Amino acid sequence: MTTHTRAALLMLGSTVLFGLMAVVIKLAAETLHTFEIAFFRNFFGVIAALPLLFKHGPGLLKTTQLPRYVIRCLIGVVSMFCGFWAIGHLPLAQAVSLSYSTPLFVTIAAVWFLHEHVRARRWAAVVLGFIGVMIIVRPGTEGFSAGTLVALSAAVLSGIVSIQIKQLSATEPADRIVLWTTLLWVPMSLVPALFVWEWPQGITWLWVASAGLLGTGGHMLWTRALKLGDVSALTPISFMQLPLVAVLGYLLFDENLDRWTVLGAVVIFSANAYIAHREAQLARRAATASPSSAAKPGE
């Protein structure tokens, strides 16, 4: 199995787990505040990640990148709050479709943080993707909801986090990234949760525990995928989440797919597919280039 195939399968596995996590988060949101759901997701996520510490020993925690972990986790936890709120208050398919805009922000963040050179065709794909976002959000119409802006905020922050994960992956093993992330997220999410604290009741415990297990499992697979492959090439695979949450949203919450959501998601997917195609072309070009020839900059 090639490295690219393994990366794609890992990303697909993480997509399924994150899709199921979205469902249990929506179930938990019927009785719990977003801050509490995020805290319990992280608390049970640490429990799910503890085998990594037993596997590698305390040495896994040794790092010289702690300040970068703290910054990455602060941005990540705010993105989590926004994303969880959107899942709990918007139709599942709409919340997930807006999360598809993350690769667009990844491209922008790659220019900003990694100083990647992006040419006109990829910028055109980014513009097309944002047209898809506008189709879903439809500002100025009766279908507009301010909650969609919260979902977009989650996508923006998630794009920044993806770049930071890629940067950390250059020197840090995937298991260390997962463990430090889950450890830091617990206190970061506990503080706001204390202001709205209410103990889960009955089956809600199952939902929040499942959110932690599914989220950590998805994070493990996601981090390993990013370690093996390119961010822009892998993130479009997450579009497989839409049919999964659409079916479960219909069965569990009686949600119907809005035609504007479907149209916008298709436009965003087309833009991201082109970005992924260009990234794959450039990767192959760089791999086959002779040592004396310089690889072309990104387009």
N, C-alpha and C positions, 0 to 999 in steps of 0.2 A: 504494500500500500504506500503510495507516494505521500510526501509530507503535506502537499496541498489537499489531498483527499482526506487524510487524517484530520487536518485542521477544519475542513468543511463538515465532517461528521461530528466533530466535537462541538462546533458551533450549532449544528442542527439539534444535537442533544440538549445543549443549553437552552435553545429556543423553546423546545417542548417543556422543559422544566420551568422556565420563566412564564410560559403561557399558563401552565397549571397553577403557578404561584399567583398570577393575576386573578384567577378564579377564586382561590381561597381567600385572597385579600378582600375581594368584593363581598364574599360571604361574611368575613369578620367585620367589615365596615358597617354592616347592618346594626351592630351593637357597640362597636368600639371606635374611639377617636383615631385619626390617622397617626398621630404621634405614638400612641400606644401600640398600634399594629406594627409600626416601624421598629419600636423597641423590642417587642416580642419576636419579630422576625430576626433581629440581630442576636437576641439572647439565645434563641434556639439554634441560630446559625453558628454561634460559637461552639455549642455542644456538638453540632454536626462536624465542625472543623477540628475538634480536639484529636481525633485519630491521626491527623497530620503531625501533631506534636509528638505523639507516641511513636510514630513511624520514623521521624527524623531526629528526635531528641531536642533538648533545649537549644542546641546550636542553630536550629531553624530560625529562631528569633533574632539572631545576631545580624545586625544591619548597620550600615553607615548612612542609610537613606531615611531615617526616622522623620526628619522635618518634611520631606516630600510625601511620606505616607500620611502625615497629619493633614497637610494641605489637600491631598487627594481625597482623604476620607471626609473632610469637612464639606468639600464640594459634593462628594458622593452622597452624603446623608441629606443635604438639602435637596438634591435631585430625587432622592428616595421619597422624601416627604411630598414633593410635588407630584411625583409619579403615582404614589399610593393614593393621594387625594383624588387624582384624576380617575383612577380605577374605581374608587368607591363612589364617585359622584357623576361620572359620565358613562354612557353605554360602553361596554367592554371593547367592542370593535372600534369605536371612535377613539378611545384612549390609546389603544394599541396602534391604530393607524397613525396618529399624531406622533407616537414614539418612533415611527419609521423615518421621521425627519432627522433623526440623530446622525446618520451618515452625511447629510448635507452640512451639518455643523462640524462634523469630523473633518471634512475637506477644508472648511474655513479655519478651524483650529490648527490643522496641519500647516497651513500657510503662516499662521500667526506664531505658533510655538515652535514648529520644526523647520520653518523657512522653506517649505516645499515650493517649487515653481509650478504653478498651475496655469495652463493656457486656456485659450478662449473656449474650446469645446467643452472642457470640464466645467468652466464657469457657466456656460449655457445650460449644462445639465443641472447645476445647482439652482439656477433661476427657474428652470422647469419644475424642479422639486418644490420650490417655494410656491409656485402657482398651484401645485397639488395641495399644499398646506392651506392656501387661501380658499380652495374649493371646499375643503372640509370645514374650515372655521367660518367662512362666509360672513366677514365683518359687515355690519350695517344692515343685515337682514334679520328676519324673525328667527331664523335658525341659529343665530349667533349666541354663544354662551361664553361668559367671562371665564368659565372653568376651562375652556380650551386653551386659554393663555397659560394656565397653570401647567397643563400637559406639555405645552411648547417649552416652558421654562425647564421642565424636567429633561426634555430632549436636548436643549442647549447645554445644560450642565453635564448630561451624560456624554455628549460629544467631547467635552473637555476632559472628562474622566477617561475616555477611551484613549486619548492621546497620552495622558499621564501613565496609564497602564502600559502602553507600548514603550514609553520611555523607561519605566521601571523594569520591564521585562528584559531590557538589554543587559542588565547586571544582576537582577534578582530572580531567583527561581519562582515558578508559578505558585508552589505551595506556600512560600513565605509571603507572597503578595496576598493570597487568600486569608492566611491566618492573621496577619497584621491588620488587614482591612476589617475583618469580623471583630477582632479584639477592640479596635478603636471605635467602631461604630456603636458598640454597646453603651459606653458612657456618653457619647455624643448624642445618641437618641434618647437616653434616659432622662436627661435634664428637661427637655420640653415636655416629655410624657408625664413627669411628676405634676405638672400644672393642670393636667386634665385626667388624673389617674382614676381608673375604675377597674376593679378586678374582672377579668373575663368570666363568663358563666357558661356552664354546660358544654355544648359542642363547640363553642367559640374557642375553647382551649385547643381543640383539634385543628381548627383553621389556622390559629396563630403558630402552633407548633409546625404544621405542615408548611406554612409560609417560610419558616426558618430553614427547614430541611430542604425544601425545593429551591429556595433562593441560594443557599450555600452550594448545593449540588450544581445548580446552573452557573454560579460564579466560578466554581472549580473548572468546569468544562470550558466556560467562556475565556478564562485566563489562559488555559492551556492552548486554546485555539488561537488567541492573539499572540502567544509565544511562537507558534509555528507559522502563522500566516499574516497577511497584511490586513490592517483594520478595515480599509475601504473595500477590500475584496470580500471580506467575511460578513460584514454587518448586513448586507442585503439578504442573507440567508434567514435572518430573523423574520422576514415576511411570511414565513410558514406559520408564524404565530396567529396571523389573521384568521385563516379558516378554522383553526383550533378554537380560538376564543369566540368566534362568531357562532359556531355550533353549540358550544357550552353556554354562551350567553343566551341563546334562544331556548335551550332546554332548561336551564336553571333560573333564568331571570326574565324569560318571556321578552327578550330584546330582539327586534328586527333590524336587519342591516339597512341603513339609510343609503339611498342611491348616491348622495353626494359624498358620503364616506367611502363608498366603493370606488367611485370615479377618482376622488382625490388620492386614495391609496394606490390605484393603478398608475396615476401620473407620477407619484413619488417613487413607486417601485421602478418605473421606466427610467427615471433619472438616476436612481441608485444603481440600476443594472448597468447603465452606460459607464458610470464612474468605476464600478467593479471591473468591467470589461477593459477599460483603459489601464487600470492598475495591473491587471493580469498581463496585458500586452507589454507594459513597461518592465514588469518583473521578468518575463521571458526574454525580453530584449537585453536586459542587464545581465541575465544569467548566461546568455550565449555570446555576449560581446567579448572580444579578445582583450587581454590585459592592456594593450596599447590603445584601445579605442574607448572613448568615454561614452557612457550610456546617455541617451537623450533625456532631458528633463521632462518632468510630468506634463502631460497635456490635459 
